[in-house]
Amino acid sequence: YGALSGVPARNRSKAGLMGQTCTSKESSRDFALWKTTPGNGCGWESPWGRGRPGWHIECVAMSQALLGNPFDIHGGGCDLVFPHHENELAISRSLAGSELARYWMHHGLVTAGGRKISKSDGFPVRIRDLCRRYHPGAVRLFLLSTHYRRPLDFSHHHLSAAVSALERMYIFLNRCGDLSGEDVRESSFRERPFSEQFCRDVDNDFNIPAGISQIFTCMRRMNRLMDEAGGFRGLDDGDKVRISEMVILCRDVLGILGDSG
């Protein structure tokens, strides 16, 4: 217990408290498996009286019933690692004698001015509203530019910067003329130097921001080479293939460019 979250034993006393004090437990680390339902509240009859499952065990029951045990990927916010996911894992090991999931992926929280954004705070912005105000590709670029495990700081300033970055991409592609990227065969895609490095970044804990940084670095280099060569036609075949790879990555993998790229 504690291996998933890495929470030291001295700090685990809150595992079953959820910010409340309880004097009826043998250990403060115990968490509820069944909670009594007062009055006409939601509940079911059981050998322990009318009640409902505790938060942790209900998630384990649903996932094992619908996904099997173990299932492949368990996701969630970084604020759920302890105690919720740690307790889910403890229950699964007790019930099935196995891990609940093969991989655990915890994402950073969306913040505004360093403060967590949540629906309960009445945060008014929705993705569909953002896509009316900003190019959808720019919204996607903004979301992909921060590693999934780090906090994503929402601001219109950052979204405007993503719009500018996307515009630079389209200006670059317009400079390259009629380029679809179809000349880069999918079967050999990972074997090409530029794409191989991008795939290594993504294979390293989905480090998409590093891959995007590589794309913009290559784009700046190709712009300089086109300046020296008098345009796209002056580039050698290897550089033209690198640009085609970039089109595939941006359009088909990242989804930040339209089909007209």
N, C-alpha and C positions, 0 to 999 in steps of 0.2 A: 504494500500500500504506500503510495507516494511516488512510485517510479515514473508514472506518466507525467505528473506535474512537477516533480522535483521539489515539492514543498517539504522543508525540514520537519522532522517529527515534532519539534517544539511548537510549530505553527499550525499543526493539524487539528487542534482542538476545536476549530470552527467548522469542521467538516459536517457536523450534524446540527449546528445551531442556526445557521443562516441569519446571524445577527440577533438571535433571541437567546434568552437564558432559560434553561430547562433543568429542573432539579430532580426529575424522575428517571433520569438515565443512569445506567451503571458507568458509562463513560461519555464524556462530552463529545467524543468523536462519533458516537453512534448516530446514524441517520434513520429517518422514518421509512419503514416499508409499507405501513398502512396507517392512514390518518382517520380519526373519528370524524364523521360528518354531523355537525350540529343541526338540529331542527329539520327543515325540509330541503337542506342543501343537497347538491349532487352526491350520490353515493349508492352503494350496493350492500346487500346483506352478506355477511361473512362469519366465519367462526369467531372472529374478534369483534363482532358487532358491526353496525352499519357504518360504512366509511368509503374511502377511496384510496387508490394506490398513492404512495409517495412519488415525488417528482422523478427520482432516479430510476426506481424500479419500473415505472410505467414506460419510460423510454426504452429500457432493456426489453421489456415484454413485447412492445410494438416492433422493435427492430428484429428481434429473433423470430417473431411470427411472420414477418413480411420479407425479411432479407436473409434469414438463416444465420447460422453461427459457425465461424465468424463471417462477417461480410467484409467487403474490400476496403472502403474508405469511410471514415467517420469524420465529418466536418463540424465546424462551429466556431464561434467567436473565441478570442483568447481569454475572455472573461469567464468562460465556462469550463476551462481546464480543471480548476479546483474551486469548489469541491464536486461539481456535477459530474464531469467526465471521469474523474478519479473514482467516484462512487459507482458509476455505471460499470466501470471495469471490475471493481471489487464484486459487484453483484453477479456479473457474467462469469467470473472465475468460480464463484461459489455455486452457481446453478448448473453451469455446463462444463466446468473444469477447463475452460479455454478462454482465449482472448475474445473480446467483443468484436474487434475490427483488426484488420491487418495493418492499416495505416491510419494515423490520426493527423488531421490537417486543421490548424487553428489560424484563423485570419485576424488581422488587425481590425480595429474599430474605425468607423467613419467619424471624424471629429470636425468641429468648426471652432476655430480659435482655441484649440487644445481641449475642447470639451466634447464628450461623447454625444453623438446625435442619436436620438431614439424617437420612435413614434409617440411614446408617452409624453414627450416634451412638445408635441405638436409641431414638429419641424415641417414646414410647408412644401418643401421641394420634392418633386417626384421625377423619375427618369423621363417619363413622357413629356413633362414640362421642360426639362433641360434640353431635350431633343427638338423642341419647338424653338428654343432660343439659340441653341448651338448646333452645329453640324453633328449628326450622330457619330460620325467617325472621330470627331474631336472629343466627344464625351467618352468614347471607348478608349481613345489614346490616353486621356486623363486618368481613367480607371486603371489602365495597364501600366502606367508609368511609376507606380509605387508597388513594391513587393507585397505579395498578399499577406505576409505575416507582420507587416508594419502598419501603423496607423495611416489612414488616408485623410489628409486634411482638406476638407471641402472649402473652396472659395471661388468666387467668380473670377478673381484674378488668375488663379491656376487654370481655370477652364478657358479663359481668354488666351493664356499662353499655349494651351493645347491647340486652340484654333489656329494660332500663328504657326505652330509647328506643322500642323496638317496642311496649311496653305503652302508652306515651303516644300512639302512633299509633292503637291500637285504641280507647283511651278517647275520643280525638277523633272517630273515625269513629262510635262508638256514640252520641256526642252529636248526630251529624248524621242519625241515623235510618236509614231504608231508602234507601241511596244506592249505586247500582251503577256510576255513571260512564258508563252506556250512552248518556246524552243528549249526550255529547261525540262528535261524528262523527269517525271516524278520518281522513277525507279532509281535514278542516280542523284537525287536531290541532296541526301545527307552526305554524299561522297564529295561534294564540291566544297572548297575551303571556306567560303563565306557562310554557306548554309550549315556546314559542319560545326563552325564556332557558335552559330546561333543555337543549334540543337544542343550543344554542350551547356550553354547558358540555361536553356529551358530544362534540361535534364538535371541541373544543379538546383533542386528545390524550386522549380518553376521560376527561375530568375529572369522573367520576361523584361524587366526594366534594363538589365544588362544587354539583352538582345536588341532592344529598341535603341539604346545608346550606340550599339555597334552599327545599326542601320544609318543613323544620322552621321556618324563618323565617316562611313563609306560614301554617303551621299555628298558630304563636303569634299571628299577626295575626288569623286567623279566629276563634280562641278569644276574643280581646278583643272582636271585633265581635259575636260571639254573646252575650257577656256584656251588651253595651250594647243589643242588639236583642231580648233576651229569648229567645234560642235560635235554632236553625237556620232556622225558618220566618220569622224576622224579617229575614233577610239579603236583600239585593237579588239579582236573577237573575245578575248578573255574578259576585258572590262565590260563589254556588252552583255556577256553572260552573267556577270556579277549584278548588273542592273536588273536583268531578268529575274535573278534570284530574289532581289529586293522586292520586286513587284509581287512575286508569289507569296513571300513572307507577309507583306503588308496587306495584300488583298485576300489571300486564301487562308492564311494561318491566323493573323491578328485581326482581320476583318475591319481594318481602318480605312481601306481604299475601296471605292466602288469598282464595278466591272469596267468602267471606262478608263481605269488607270493604264 
